[in-house]
Amino acid sequence: MTLSRHTMAERNLPSKFFLFCFSLFLTNFAAAGTSIDQIIDTAQSFLEQETKNYLSNSDIKARYEVSIGRLDNRLRMAACDQPLSASLENPQQPVGRVTLRIRCEGSAPWSIFVPAQVNLYRDVVVATRPIKRNSIIQTNDISLAERDVGNLKQGYLLSLDSVIGSLTTRALQHDQVISPNQLRQPAAVKRGDQVIISAMSGRVRVRMPGEALSDGAIGEQIRVLNTRSQRVIHARVVAPGQVEVAM
């Protein structure tokens, strides 16, 4: 038996109608959901404002760049009948790698974690040449250079004056960022130095001669021999050749 083209077309109508309805459903479903672009835009706007507030409140002068991590294109979130909200999950400051939480607080609530990166660029102290261990930092040894401080886990220094005159505790390479733990104050008093011991009680100040039994930078406590009494005491270095003890 031979079917006419008209009859075959009629039989194919239900399947074509089904495919049409299904594609329409998918289109409406996609349109009704919250798009990845909406989530990323919310995250971007929030994190930029959060970074601006952090810099302003902390009185930090810096250049910054905000980037939002990639999200899976297959991600499907329900449509939200309220504006999306955002919060910083960790860390507390928007520096380096951060995690944001984007929420829908509408009739069909949901939330999603979004990775992001904040690159914070500041002028920090770097070495202008190789510097040996136990060297006194001179003016021409250092300069300021822009670095992403989010990557400086050992810390950094912002002032040239705070570094000049310090003693290096390890060798430094050219263009290396200098961190606080790579420096110490040079000894203001050295072992064997003759020092003046000051002791103060109220308005009464007593001075006596002494001999340093160890090296010490300003602010450090060292052992000192009171050459009058021959007693060994602990005193704080306050200046070259001077130590102080509490009475």
Helices and strands as residue ranges (DSSP letters): H 5-32, H 36-57, E 63-68, E 85-90, E 96-104, E 110-127, G 139-141, E 142-148, G 149-151, E 167-168, G 180-182, E 183-184, E 194-201, E 204-212, E 221-226, E 231-239, E 242-246
